[in-house]
Amino acid sequence: MTAASAADCAFCRVARGEADEALVVLEDGQTIAFLDHRPLFPGHSLVTPRAHVETLLDLPDEVLPELFSNARLLARAMEAGLGADGSFVAINNRVSQSVPHLHVHVAPRRFKDGLRGFFWPRQKYESEAQAEEVAAGLRETVAALRG
């Protein structure tokens, strides 16, 4: 991808700290995770590399362990911090990828939550306060799980 399109990338703006509306739940040197603004369920987050990478196929090998280690950490936080029964973890590569920047969806799941197959019924947070509360809970749990 060209530098101009990376400059326009919504997820690159989040990684650079230029997206005030982004509710970050986890960040480190090579990755950042934030709440999806149209979540499947409260807590649905996106884990992305900080550097502009379009698909999993483009991800440098040295970033792979950190990206997936943090996706796993966030999945644990969904259970420990949000009381989820499990999690849904997914990546789209080009098809159904609404932002052309690699992102791992990590969404909390509960038995009989209504999610079936690949139909993702999106919903909004009840309020900005609810979104902030969920983000704060995930941040706290991630910090606790990191030790």
Backbone bond lengths (Angstrom), bond angles and torsions (degrees), N, CA, C in turn:
res aa  C-N    CA-C-N  psi(-1)  N-CA   C-N-CA  omega(-1)  CA-C   N-CA-C  phi
1 M - - - 1.461 - - 1.523 108.10 -
2 T 1.289 117.23 146.11 1.457 121.49 -177.83 1.525 110.65 -75.63
3 A 1.310 115.84 160.28 1.464 120.50 178.41 1.522 111.11 -60.74
4 A 1.340 116.81 -35.14 1.466 119.90 -179.73 1.523 110.75 -63.68
5 S 1.330 117.24 -43.03 1.459 118.53 -179.18 1.520 111.57 -72.92
6 A 1.334 118.62 -32.25 1.463 121.06 174.25 1.524 109.72 -64.70
7 A 1.324 116.61 -35.39 1.470 120.39 178.08 1.522 110.99 -65.36
8 D 1.337 117.16 -30.40 1.456 122.32 -179.78 1.525 113.74 -89.89
9 C 1.320 117.84 -7.12 1.467 122.39 -175.21 1.531 111.01 -68.32
10 A 1.331 115.92 127.76 1.471 121.04 -179.14 1.522 111.65 -60.59
11 F 1.338 118.36 -39.45 1.461 120.36 -177.78 1.528 111.49 -75.56
12 C 1.325 117.54 -30.47 1.468 120.31 174.21 1.531 109.95 -65.55
13 R 1.345 116.57 -37.35 1.471 119.86 176.66 1.525 110.52 -63.00
14 V 1.333 117.51 -39.68 1.468 120.77 176.52 1.522 109.00 -62.16
15 A 1.318 117.80 -47.25 1.467 122.13 -178.45 1.526 111.90 -61.72
16 R 1.333 116.59 -32.42 1.472 120.66 178.65 1.530 112.39 -84.26
17 G 1.325 117.50 -2.71 1.459 120.52 -179.46 1.509 113.83 79.06
18 E 1.323 117.52 20.52 1.461 122.34 -176.74 1.523 113.69 -98.10
19 A 1.322 118.11 0.17 1.465 121.63 -177.90 1.525 108.52 -110.68
20 D 1.328 116.19 92.91 1.465 121.37 -176.31 1.520 113.27 -59.15
21 E 1.333 116.82 -28.62 1.462 120.16 -176.37 1.534 112.85 -79.05
22 A 1.325 118.13 -12.65 1.470 121.29 -178.07 1.525 110.30 -71.81
23 L 1.327 115.68 131.41 1.460 121.70 177.16 1.528 108.04 -103.93
24 V 1.321 114.89 96.27 1.465 122.12 -176.07 1.524 109.56 -75.27
25 V 1.342 116.11 134.77 1.463 121.09 179.97 1.521 112.49 -115.68
26 L 1.328 117.80 -14.20 1.461 121.88 -178.63 1.521 107.10 -163.05
27 E 1.320 116.57 137.02 1.460 118.85 174.35 1.513 110.05 -154.87
28 D 1.319 115.09 149.08 1.452 122.04 174.47 1.522 108.10 -151.40
29 G 1.296 117.63 -162.18 1.456 120.97 -173.24 1.513 115.88 -60.51
30 Q 1.333 117.51 -41.39 1.459 119.99 -173.37 1.519 114.66 -112.28
31 T 1.346 117.87 -9.79 1.459 119.95 -177.00 1.521 111.40 -136.77
32 I 1.318 114.70 163.70 1.464 121.74 175.47 1.529 106.86 -147.89
33 A 1.327 116.79 144.01 1.465 121.45 177.83 1.516 108.53 -128.85
34 F 1.324 115.94 141.18 1.452 121.93 -177.52 1.519 109.57 -147.88
35 L 1.337 115.63 158.97 1.459 120.03 179.48 1.522 110.26 -64.81
36 D 1.333 116.13 137.56 1.461 122.08 172.26 1.526 106.75 -68.90
37 H 1.312 118.08 133.52 1.474 120.22 -177.32 1.528 112.75 -74.70
38 R 1.337 117.40 -11.83 1.475 122.57 174.19 1.517 107.57 -130.03
39 P 1.320 117.74 75.07 1.463 120.10 -170.13 1.522 114.23 -76.23
40 L 1.330 114.14 152.47 1.464 120.16 169.01 1.529 108.17 -65.27
41 F 1.321 115.48 -46.52 1.462 124.50 178.29 1.521 106.95 -144.97
42 P 1.348 118.75 156.42 1.463 120.04 178.01 1.535 111.50 -55.25
43 G 1.310 115.53 129.56 1.454 122.08 -177.41 1.521 113.24 106.35
44 H 1.339 117.76 -15.02 1.466 122.22 178.35 1.525 107.91 -53.94
45 S 1.319 115.45 119.95 1.464 121.65 -174.93 1.517 111.41 -125.53
46 L 1.322 115.33 161.83 1.458 122.99 176.73 1.520 108.01 -118.95
47 V 1.326 117.03 126.48 1.461 122.60 176.07 1.522 106.36 -104.59
48 T 1.329 116.62 122.88 1.463 120.56 -175.64 1.522 111.27 -131.25
49 P 1.332 116.43 153.27 1.464 117.88 169.23 1.532 108.37 -71.10
50 R 1.319 116.96 146.07 1.474 120.34 177.29 1.531 110.25 -65.98
51 A 1.320 116.88 -40.34 1.466 121.24 179.36 1.529 108.58 -74.23
52 H 1.314 115.86 149.76 1.459 119.78 -179.69 1.524 110.08 -71.07
53 V 1.320 115.77 114.37 1.458 124.42 177.04 1.521 105.06 -135.42
54 E 1.318 117.81 126.44 1.466 119.91 -175.24 1.519 114.04 -76.72
55 T 1.325 118.25 -44.81 1.463 120.64 -174.76 1.520 110.56 -136.62
56 L 1.310 116.19 169.40 1.458 121.75 176.17 1.525 110.79 -58.48
57 L 1.312 116.30 -34.21 1.459 120.66 179.78 1.520 112.28 -64.57
58 D 1.333 117.26 -25.13 1.461 122.40 -178.27 1.530 112.63 -91.50
59 L 1.326 117.87 -8.49 1.465 121.66 -174.18 1.526 111.27 -67.83
60 P 1.336 118.00 124.78 1.467 119.85 176.63 1.536 110.68 -61.84
61 D 1.320 115.88 141.69 1.466 121.35 -177.83 1.524 112.71 -54.10
62 E 1.325 117.21 -35.47 1.471 119.50 -176.69 1.534 112.78 -70.34
63 V 1.324 118.44 -16.77 1.468 121.73 179.02 1.534 111.37 -92.62
64 L 1.315 116.45 -23.02 1.462 121.90 -175.71 1.533 113.58 -53.55
65 P 1.331 120.24 -50.36 1.470 118.73 -178.87 1.532 113.09 -60.91
66 E 1.315 117.67 -41.59 1.465 120.76 -178.73 1.529 111.10 -67.56
67 L 1.332 117.38 -42.30 1.460 120.95 -179.60 1.532 110.54 -60.24
68 F 1.321 116.71 -49.01 1.464 119.15 -176.47 1.523 112.98 -78.92
69 S 1.307 117.50 -28.28 1.456 119.64 173.38 1.524 109.60 -63.44
70 N 1.324 116.96 -40.28 1.461 120.51 179.00 1.526 112.34 -74.12
71 A 1.328 117.72 -31.97 1.476 119.54 173.61 1.529 109.21 -63.71
72 R 1.337 116.80 -42.24 1.463 120.60 177.98 1.530 111.02 -65.33
73 L 1.326 117.27 -42.16 1.469 121.50 177.48 1.525 110.91 -59.62
74 L 1.312 116.52 -43.17 1.458 120.57 179.86 1.535 110.95 -67.82
75 A 1.334 117.98 -36.56 1.463 121.08 175.50 1.534 110.16 -61.91
76 R 1.325 116.74 -39.77 1.473 120.47 175.96 1.522 110.58 -64.41
77 A 1.324 116.05 -40.39 1.467 120.46 179.68 1.517 111.74 -64.44
78 M 1.327 117.12 -32.67 1.467 120.75 177.54 1.534 110.06 -60.72
79 E 1.332 115.84 -43.20 1.462 120.20 -179.93 1.527 111.41 -74.23
80 A 1.320 117.19 -50.81 1.463 121.23 -175.25 1.526 112.79 -71.60
81 G 1.325 117.16 -36.05 1.458 120.13 -174.69 1.511 115.82 -98.37
82 L 1.338 116.38 -28.43 1.465 120.11 -177.81 1.522 112.31 -109.88
83 G 1.323 117.22 -2.69 1.461 120.42 179.57 1.519 113.67 71.39
84 A 1.329 117.85 22.25 1.460 121.38 179.12 1.528 109.84 -70.27
85 D 1.323 116.02 152.05 1.462 121.30 176.70 1.529 111.12 -79.03
86 G 1.303 116.96 -23.26 1.458 123.20 -179.13 1.507 108.89 -173.14
87 S 1.318 116.57 -159.10 1.461 119.44 -179.97 1.526 110.08 -148.87
88 F 1.313 113.92 160.76 1.457 123.64 174.58 1.516 105.44 -112.94
89 V 1.330 117.16 125.00 1.460 121.89 -178.81 1.521 107.17 -125.26
90 A 1.336 116.67 125.90 1.459 119.49 -175.63 1.524 112.03 -151.59
91 I 1.318 114.43 154.58 1.466 122.52 175.06 1.520 107.56 -133.69
92 N 1.317 116.49 133.51 1.461 121.56 169.15 1.525 106.94 -102.66
93 N 1.315 116.58 138.36 1.455 121.91 174.63 1.524 107.58 -116.29
94 R 1.314 116.29 106.20 1.459 125.61 -179.24 1.529 112.94 68.51
95 V 1.330 119.93 -63.45 1.464 122.05 -179.61 1.531 108.23 -70.42
96 S 1.310 116.12 126.99 1.473 123.39 -178.53 1.522 113.08 65.18
97 Q 1.309 117.67 16.85 1.461 121.82 177.66 1.532 106.82 -94.33
98 S 1.332 116.21 97.26 1.462 120.44 -173.51 1.531 113.04 -67.27
99 V 1.324 117.91 -28.64 1.458 122.37 174.43 1.524 106.39 -119.95
100 P 1.340 118.54 123.17 1.460 120.57 -177.11 1.532 112.49 -76.32
101 H 1.314 115.22 59.96 1.468 123.78 176.58 1.528 104.31 -143.61
102 L 1.312 117.66 124.53 1.456 121.83 -177.22 1.527 110.82 -48.86
103 H 1.327 115.94 130.53 1.467 120.51 175.01 1.513 109.79 -148.82
104 V 1.325 114.55 138.23 1.458 122.18 178.13 1.525 106.73 -100.00
105 H 1.330 116.36 119.66 1.461 121.12 175.09 1.529 107.75 -78.19
106 V 1.316 117.50 129.35 1.463 122.38 172.10 1.526 105.40 -128.23
107 A 1.325 115.57 111.90 1.462 120.45 -176.08 1.527 109.57 -124.13
108 P 1.325 116.98 137.21 1.464 119.28 176.83 1.518 110.50 -68.49
109 R 1.330 116.58 144.53 1.462 121.15 178.16 1.519 109.18 -125.76
110 R 1.313 114.48 148.68 1.458 121.98 173.81 1.521 107.40 -131.49
111 F 1.311 115.87 147.33 1.453 118.83 177.03 1.520 109.32 -56.96
112 K 1.326 115.78 137.53 1.467 123.33 179.89 1.534 112.83 60.19
113 D 1.354 117.04 35.21 1.473 120.69 179.66 1.526 112.81 -81.83
114 G 1.329 117.35 -3.24 1.460 120.50 176.36 1.514 115.14 92.35
115 L 1.327 118.73 -8.65 1.461 120.79 179.46 1.524 108.79 -76.89
116 R 1.319 115.97 123.94 1.455 120.85 -178.16 1.527 109.25 -128.40
117 G 1.309 115.51 128.63 1.452 120.59 176.04 1.518 112.91 53.07
118 F 1.309 116.25 -132.35 1.455 120.63 -177.14 1.516 113.06 -105.61
119 F 1.321 116.92 18.11 1.463 121.05 174.27 1.516 107.41 -87.79
120 W 1.323 116.69 116.50 1.461 121.63 -175.04 1.518 109.37 -109.75
121 P 1.320 118.66 93.20 1.474 120.01 178.56 1.532 110.46 -74.34
122 R 1.323 116.57 103.07 1.463 121.24 -177.17 1.515 111.10 -75.56
123 Q 1.314 115.16 153.30 1.458 121.60 178.04 1.520 108.66 -145.78
124 K 1.292 116.24 160.93 1.467 120.94 177.56 1.512 108.80 -96.86
125 Y 1.328 116.08 158.35 1.455 119.83 171.37 1.524 107.41 -67.03
126 E 1.331 116.08 149.92 1.461 120.03 179.82 1.521 111.21 -61.13
127 S 1.332 115.64 -32.56 1.463 120.98 179.79 1.522 108.55 -161.69
128 E 1.305 115.84 167.18 1.455 121.47 175.31 1.531 109.54 -62.69
129 A 1.323 115.96 -35.96 1.468 120.48 178.91 1.532 110.69 -62.71
130 Q 1.337 117.50 -40.50 1.462 120.20 178.61 1.532 109.79 -64.31
131 A 1.323 117.40 -43.69 1.463 120.95 179.41 1.530 110.46 -61.51
132 E 1.320 116.67 -43.38 1.465 120.47 179.19 1.525 111.30 -65.03
133 E 1.321 117.00 -38.30 1.461 121.38 178.43 1.535 110.82 -64.23
134 V 1.330 116.89 -44.07 1.464 120.90 178.69 1.527 109.70 -63.47
135 A 1.340 117.33 -45.32 1.465 121.05 179.65 1.526 110.55 -60.92
136 A 1.319 117.51 -43.83 1.471 121.28 179.57 1.530 110.55 -62.31
137 G 1.324 116.97 -41.83 1.459 120.48 178.71 1.519 112.15 -62.69
138 L 1.333 116.47 -41.14 1.459 119.40 178.10 1.530 111.14 -67.73
139 R 1.341 117.92 -41.27 1.464 120.74 177.77 1.523 110.64 -58.49
140 E 1.330 116.62 -46.43 1.467 121.16 -179.19 1.529 110.82 -62.26
141 T 1.318 116.57 -43.40 1.462 120.11 -178.30 1.514 110.98 -68.12
142 V 1.335 117.63 -40.66 1.463 120.97 176.97 1.525 109.29 -59.92
143 A 1.326 117.85 -45.48 1.464 121.81 179.19 1.535 110.26 -60.09
144 A 1.336 117.08 -43.85 1.459 120.60 179.83 1.525 111.60 -65.76
145 L 1.330 117.31 -40.52 1.462 120.42 -180.00 1.516 112.32 -69.24
146 R 1.320 116.91 -29.17 1.474 120.53 177.32 1.515 110.70 -71.92
147 G 1.343 115.61 -23.46 1.468 120.35 178.11 1.440 110.53 87.85
